[in-house]
Amino acid sequence: MGNPNRCSVIIVGAGISGISAAKVLTENGVDDVVILEATDRIGGRIRKEEFGGVTVELGAGWIAGVGGKQSNPVWELAHQSNLRTILSDYSNARYNIYDHSGKIFPSGIAADSYKKAVDSAIQKLRNQESNVVDDDDEDDDDSILSETTPTQKTPIELAIDFVLHDFEMAEVEPISTYVDFGEREYLVADERGYEYLLYKMAESFLDTSEGKILDSRLQLNKVVGEIQQSRNGVLVKTEDGCFYEANYVILSASIGVLQSQLISFLPPLPRWKTEAILNCEVMVYTKIFLKFPYKFWPCGPDKEFFIYAYHRRGYYTFWQHMENAYPGCDILVVTLTNEESKRIEAQTDEETMKEAMEVLRNMFGPEIPDAIDILVPRWWNNPFQRGSYTNYPIYVNQQLLRNIKAPVERIFFTGEHTSEKFSGYVHGGYLSGIETSKALLEEIRKENERKTEGQAFLIEKKLNILLYNTVVI
Ligand SMILES: Cc1cc2nc3c(=O)[nH]c(=O)nc-3n(C[C@H](O)[C@H](O)[C@H](O)COP(=O)(O)OP(=O)(O)OC[C@H]3O[C@@H](n4cnc5c(N)ncnc54)[C@H](O)[C@@H]3O)c2cc1C
């Protein structure tokens, strides 16, 4: 106390959860907040980049969960901002499965394999459900959802397994996003990028001019390295040697960052918290963009997604052409996950391009042109991300979730990983920010109440002493 630079709340991270948390606080009268963001921009895992003449999304690309009974709040934000979006129909992918020699699997075989894979995944889930011991004191068996040994499956089965589990799981699992908000997914295809939603949100409570945020409450290039807390407040240190004091902290860094120990805590976080953080599985999801001099792949909406069936699971399996999003852009996207993502992050982009070209030549023949550009995001090696999103198993240990989310004294945790229903999604991040700030506002209210009661008690005590002295005199 006493420091004029002390603010009410420091928010670490300016991704969607940090920005939505700050917005709720300022709307509720707590406007002396400071947002410390490690990078030179807001948005976090919502990030656009210019590539091949268009805007591509390196992180979140879709608004998932649209068309249901309830409205997805991110879909509403997109509407308010007039964001350009394109409906994605993944279901056509199953009819565009290529084998190693470039033949498309006949639709009957593909449909049968698909049905078999879905049925077997559902069966595994049922087994898992019946194995789950209620209330969480047993370790999670998330191995049930992991793939079986590759050798047991044919290339088409491996490819479908990959698509179902690493990409699109709605047909297997009752995912809250689809149950609550609907099953449609819209690809953001807007030159302003998905991140435009964040700027619009920030604009409503931070000072801006000509599309730039010029408010000292947002501090960019501030890498938080240490958070100290005492009974009375928090002290946050950034790597450039600055100190910030506040009554509370909202920490929105991803679970991968929390696992990485980029931020140290004094006193250290309690064991229940560190264990929960370490037990959380982080998914790496990488979209590789390839630009070509001209297109050589089949076009049309029902050809947007295609699959490469290969004996190595997840090896350049899932492809998308970007003609529906940006006609004439001549860009393909291939999605890799987890170990394959980590592998390609560790090699040069030229090596990755070579591998991708070999796969494309297997599918479309030796005559196709070389790609003229490649873009490989590195979410795993990004020290401020360390992965793409959390991957809670469907029958998640509820105590784990509660512990991930629970505050530790004056440090409140937010971000997609703290969302019980929508972890892994943009709307999960958005809603978690709102929820965390509401919980913090309640805590502030209680603290104020305690202070007022304490002060009233002191005044009463002083009055009693005064009265006693007067009577004695
Ligand atoms: C490749 C990829 C594809 C995805 N696809 C989709 C999709 O299609 N649809 C969908 O809904 N979701 C998707 N997601 C998930 C979605 O992007 C995230 O769930 C959401 O953006 C997370 O927001 P957040 O605020 O929780 O975290 P973040 O966006 O990570 O924000 C946290 C912020 O904290 C900052 N930070 C970290 N450490 C520090 C520190 N020490 N000091 C200061 N600042 C720090 C980071 O720089 C970051 O800006 C995808 C994610 C990725 C990576």
The ligand as a Gaussian input file, in Angstrom:
#p B3LYP/6-31G(d) Opt

LIG

0 1
 C       -2.712000     -23.570000     -34.173000
 C       -3.947000     -23.288000     -33.352000
 C       -5.194000     -23.495000     -33.904000
 C       -6.330000     -23.221000     -33.175000
 N       -7.554000     -23.345000     -33.776000
 C       -8.656000     -22.922000     -33.125000
 C       -9.892000     -22.810000     -33.827000
 O       -9.964000     -23.048000     -35.047000
 N      -10.989000     -22.408000     -33.134000
 C      -10.927000     -22.106000     -31.798000
 O      -11.952000     -21.747000     -31.229000
 N       -9.746000     -22.169000     -31.132000
 C       -8.617000     -22.546000     -31.768000
 N       -7.411000     -22.542000     -31.125000
 C       -7.376000     -22.261000     -29.671000
 C       -7.496000     -20.775000     -29.357000
 O       -6.607000     -20.048000     -30.154000
 C       -7.160000     -20.569000     -27.883000
 O       -7.989000     -21.397000     -27.091000
 C       -7.356000     -19.128000     -27.387000
 O       -6.928000     -18.188000     -28.322000
 C       -6.600000     -18.985000     -26.074000
 O       -6.738000     -17.690000     -25.561000
 P       -6.101000     -17.369000     -24.134000
 O       -6.380000     -15.960000     -23.825000
 O       -6.509000     -18.407000     -23.160000
 O       -4.519000     -17.604000     -24.311000
 P       -3.451000     -16.846000     -25.230000
 O       -4.062000     -16.420000     -26.493000
 O       -2.281000     -17.742000     -25.289000
 O       -3.088000     -15.555000     -24.374000
 C       -2.121000     -15.576000     -23.356000
 C       -1.185000     -14.399000     -23.544000
 O       -0.236000     -14.409000     -22.477000
 C        1.000000     -13.974000     -22.976000
 N        2.042000     -14.443000     -22.044000
 C        2.470000     -15.702000     -21.835000
 N        3.434000     -15.728000     -20.898000
 C        3.623000     -14.445000     -20.503000
 C        4.487000     -13.816000     -19.568000
 N        5.367000     -14.517000     -18.861000
 N        4.432000     -12.475000     -19.428000
 C        3.549000     -11.741000     -20.138000
 N        2.691000     -12.284000     -21.042000
 C        2.728000     -13.622000     -21.221000
 C        1.094000     -14.593000     -24.353000
 O        2.013000     -13.909000     -25.178000
 C       -0.355000     -14.457000     -24.831000
 O       -0.539000     -13.271000     -25.562000
 C       -6.237000     -22.772000     -31.833000
 C       -4.980000     -22.557000     -31.275000
 C       -3.838000     -22.795000     -32.020000
 C       -2.497000     -22.501000     -31.441000

